Each structure stands twice: as C-alpha cells, then as structure tokens.
Amino acid sequence: MNKLEIQDPRVASKIIAANAENDKRKAELGFLGKFFGSGENVRLYIVGTITLGVLLIALVYTLIPDQYRSPDFGLKEMWTLVVLPVESTIIGYLIGSKSKEAGG
C-alpha cells in the first residue's frame, strides 16, 4: 500500500477517523452484509438472489433429459407448484413493499 505523507494533522485525523469508521462498518456487516451490502436496497438484492436461484434451478431441471427427471415430479409440477408460486409471491412482496414505502 502506498504511504502518503500528510502535513496537516487535521486532515490526518479525518483520514484516520474515516478508516476506523470503514473498518467498524465492515465488522458490523458480517458475511451476508458483505455479500448483499447495507442500506435501502438490501431487501431487493436478497429477493433478486432468491428469484434468480429459483429460475436457475427450474431452467436446469427443464433442460436436463427426461431420463434424469423424477417420474413423480415432472415439468408441469415444477413450474406450477414451485416456480410460479414463488415468483408471484416475490412480485407481490415487491409491489407491497413499494406501496408501503410510498405511504399507502
């Protein structure tokens, strides 16, 4: 790391305080906080990750050959019993959270 000489002690103390605050924030976030971040959009990031995960699993299950799929759990069951309910619940959550934030 490059060393920078700072002549003004006020500037140096502000830099030290900012670094300490940054280190404290990193420690408070934890593992999931480092992955998703913090702030207003954390819920959106988590819901987006769940949405993409469900869609990715459904896509893989759809694209694998029939001989590897469960005979009791076909494509129709996958999409009607898993994907559509999860995705519609997520859409409802997002719409509800936006209307709640708007004050309605």
C-alpha atoms as one frame of an Amber mdcrd trajectory, in Angstrom:
protein
   0.000   0.000   0.000   1.303   3.446  -0.833   2.330   5.648   2.048   1.217
   9.227   1.837   2.760  11.904   3.978   0.203  14.356   5.284   1.470  17.536
   6.810  -1.827  18.841   8.228  -2.795  16.994  11.438  -6.496  17.827  10.942
  -6.533  16.075   7.578  -4.655  13.118   9.021  -7.127  12.789  11.910 -10.070
  12.889   9.462  -8.469  10.161   7.363  -7.841   8.025  10.450 -11.439   8.529
  11.619 -12.799   7.620   8.171 -10.680   4.465   8.062 -11.819   3.496  11.561
 -15.468   4.025  10.587 -14.970   1.931   7.458 -13.387  -0.898   9.480 -16.212
  -0.726  12.030 -18.856  -0.915   9.280 -17.144  -3.946   7.726 -17.113  -5.689
  11.100 -20.819  -4.964  11.679 -21.923  -6.243   8.268 -20.788  -9.823   8.722
 -20.725 -12.396   5.924 -24.162 -11.716   4.422 -23.690  -7.990   4.774 -20.506
  -8.193   2.741 -22.379 -10.108   0.060 -25.613  -8.074  -0.029 -24.388  -4.740
   1.311 -26.411  -2.455   3.532 -28.949   0.260   3.075 -32.359   0.570   1.477
 -31.856  -1.922  -1.329 -30.764  -4.929   0.740 -34.252  -6.473   0.597 -34.294
  -6.079  -3.167 -30.900  -7.762  -3.520 -31.947 -10.705  -1.334 -35.246 -11.158
  -3.163 -33.456 -10.866  -6.507 -30.956 -13.530  -5.484 -33.777 -15.884  -4.445
 -35.622 -15.191  -7.710 -32.591 -15.891  -9.850 -31.790 -19.025  -7.855 -35.283
 -20.467  -8.296 -35.307 -19.634 -12.004 -31.848 -21.136 -12.497 -32.854 -24.374
 -10.765 -36.061 -24.553 -12.815 -34.150 -23.902 -16.035 -31.620 -26.633 -15.280
 -34.427 -29.049 -14.375 -36.216 -28.161 -17.606 -33.148 -28.672 -19.779 -31.971
 -31.998 -18.376 -33.058 -35.092 -20.305 -36.286 -36.857 -19.285 -34.454 -39.963
 -18.092 -32.824 -37.983 -15.264 -36.017 -36.302 -14.042 -38.210 -37.741 -11.331
 -41.234 -39.591 -12.760 -43.396 -38.195  -9.937 -42.229 -34.606 -10.334 -42.322
 -33.507 -13.958 -42.025 -30.141 -15.650 -45.664 -29.265 -15.052 -45.283 -29.795
 -11.313 -42.008 -27.905 -11.236 -43.438 -24.822 -12.894 -46.941 -24.852 -11.354
 -46.080 -25.973  -7.812 -42.695 -24.311  -7.298 -41.706 -21.603  -9.751 -44.985
 -19.758 -10.329 -45.998 -19.548  -6.640 -42.527 -18.422  -5.547 -42.197 -15.855
  -8.316 -45.729 -14.475  -7.836 -45.133 -14.196  -4.084 -41.918 -12.301  -4.727
 -43.660  -9.942  -7.155 -46.412  -9.349  -4.586 -43.814  -8.656  -1.919 -42.025
  -6.134  -4.120 -45.245  -4.352  -5.063 -46.416  -4.343  -1.448 -43.134  -3.017
  -0.129 -43.095  -0.214  -2.701 -46.657   0.860  -1.869 -45.840   0.721   1.847
 -42.815   2.978   1.315 -44.977   5.429  -0.659 -47.172   5.821   2.417 -50.211
   3.919   1.147
